[in-house]
Amino acid sequence: MTNSKLDEIDLKILNILQSEGRIQLNELAQKVSMSRTPVSLRVEKMVRTGVIRHFVTLVDRVKAGRPVLVITHVQLEKQTAALLAEFEDWVNGLHEVQCCLHVSGDWNFILHVTADTPQAYYQFLMGKINSLPNVAHTDSCFVLNEAKVFSPIVFRQNA
């Protein structure tokens, strides 16, 4: 399902779900002026086709005991498809990594890493990232303030 196959009601449902993830199906149906069953079928179809990837809860890192957020840039020595996939698979198994982006430019990956303390991040970096055989360089940027975090994708309906 691509955006061209999403109609105005689908887009409205997506807008609502992104800002009100715990909304009851009856209330969602009311907000889009439909009955529960067709809205449920639309949501199920968007899940099945991958438009909706996951339903998640955003946690306040600080209140949950993981106050340190570090943006880690990683450059690999070699960038074959197999080595890139191997790094991605490795990183997907690390609970400290909240986000892994494969990017163009001087770096191959940008990681968002959470930790309890700066020292815990250092141990993570040295023990789990820099110890990998294909990692050439890393650069760490400690986040001082989060001005905008996980903003919804806003879909504009046709006027």
N, C-alpha and C positions, 0 to 999 in steps of 0.2 A: 504494500500500500504506500503510494507516494502522496505528497501533498496535493497533487492534482486530483486524487481520488478521495480526498477528505472534503466533505461538504461543510457548510456553515455550522451545522449542528455539531459535527465532529469537532470542529475547531473550538466551538464554545465549550463543549465537554472537556477538551484538553485544557483550555484556560482555567476552568473551574477546578479540575482535578489537581492541577499544579499548585494552586493556591490554597485549596481546601482538600487535602488528600484523605482526610477521614470523613468526608461528607457521606451521609447515608444515601443510598441509591434513590430512595423516594424523593429526597430533597433535591438531588441532582436532576432528576426527571422534571421536577416542578420548575427548576431554574431554566431549563431548556424548553419548557412548555410541551413536554411529551409524557407518555405514561412510562412506568417503570420497565416493562419488558423490552420495548424497543431500545431504550437507553442502555439497559443491561447488555443486549445483543451488540450494540455499537461498541461498548467498552470491551467486551470479550473479543470482538473482531480486531480492535486496535491492539489488544494484548497479543492475540494469536499471530498477527501480521508484523509485530515488532515495533509498531508506532509507539506504544507504551512498553518500555523495556522492563521496568521494575516499579513497584510501589515501595517507597522508603520513608524512614523517619529521619529528619535532620536533627542531629544531637549537638548540643552546645559543648564543644570540646573542653572548655575551661571547667564548666560545672561537672563534666564527666571525668575529670582528672587527667586530661591530655592537653595541657595548655600550650605546649610548644608546637608551632606549625612552621615547617621549613620547606621552601621550594628548592628542590635539588635538581640541578642540571647534570645530565650524564652524557658523556661522549664515549662511544665504543671504539676500540682499535680497528675492528673490521665490521662492515655493515652488510653482510650477506643476508638474504631472506631468512635462512635457517638461524643465524646468530641473532638477528633481531627478534624472531619468534621465540627463541630460547630465553632471551632477556625478558621479554614480555611475560612468558610463562613463569619464570622465576619470580618476578615482581608481583604477579597476581597472587602468589602464595604468601606474601608478606603482609601481615595485618597492620603494620605501621604505615604502609603506603595507601593513602586514601584515593589517589588519582595518579594515573600514569598516562602521559601523552607522548606519542611518537611524533616528533616535529621535524621540520626542515631547518636548515641553517647550521650554525656551528655545533650545536648539541643534537644528539639523537633522541633524547628523552627528557621530559620535565616531570618530576615526581612531586606530589604533595605528600609530605611525610609528617605524621604527628608523633609526639613523644611526651613523656612525663616531665623531662628536664633536658636542658641542653647537653648534659653529659650522656643521658640515655640516647639522644640523637647521635652523638659522636660515636658511641659504641655500635649503634645500628649502622652508621655510615661505614665505619672501618671494618666491622665484622660481617656485614651482609652485602654491601654494595661494592666498596673498593676492593674487597677480597675476591670478587669475581674475576676470572682470568681475562675476559674480553673488555673490561672497563679500563679505558685509558685515562680519563679525567672526570672529576666531579667539581661542582661549584655549589655552595650552599648559601641561600638567602633566608635569614630568619624573618618571619612575618611579624611586623610590629603592630599592625592593626588591619582588621578585615573590614573594608568599607562596603563590600557587596559580596555575598556568598550564595552560590547556587540559586541564581535568579531564574524564574520560570521563563520559558520561551513564550512570548506573547504572540498569539495569532490574531490577526485583524480579519474580521469578517468583511465580506463585500458590502460596500455602501449602497 
